[in-house]
């Protein structure tokens, strides 16, 4: 009789443990699926504009998945429930970075065309001049003209990248053009 009671108690304990695990498994699994969907929704932009925050998001999701696979459903649920907050942080970081890049490019839109206009004007004057200023020869003038043409083409590419939503590339190109413009200005004697 004691053996039957002990066997019954063991069976009830095992059933309770299984039921408890099953009760924790379903919410953990659902939370992980929801977290995966949230991560998938921000993956591209977060990886591009907020890589540190995105790494924290993917790390939290990986921790939840590992805990789930190990059968630690309670830990998996807790880790999966932390993912949405990290996703929100990543989304905020993406918005801040995009705003920063947009402002930087907008500033370039105001300054680079003026720089290009000044360079073009000076190149036109120098091209019509019978005698070039000291320190500037025909080869340097030709290089400056070629550089200006590349700068103009590069500006078109930067604007296309900006319009296409590739803010990082647009700002990077614009910064390179600003440096190139400064080199040309120096070469042709513009301050």
Secondary structure, DSSP 8 states (H G I E B T S, - for coil): -HHHHHHHHHHHHHHHHHHHHHHHHHHHHHHHHHHHHHHHHHHHHHHHH-HHHHHHHHHHHHHHHHHHHTT-HHHHHHHHHHHHHHHHHHHHHHHHHHHHHHHHHHHHHHHHHHHHHHHHHHHHHHHH-SS--TT--HHHHHHHHHHHHHHHHHHHHHHHHHHTT-HHHHHHHHHHHHHHHHHHHHHTT--
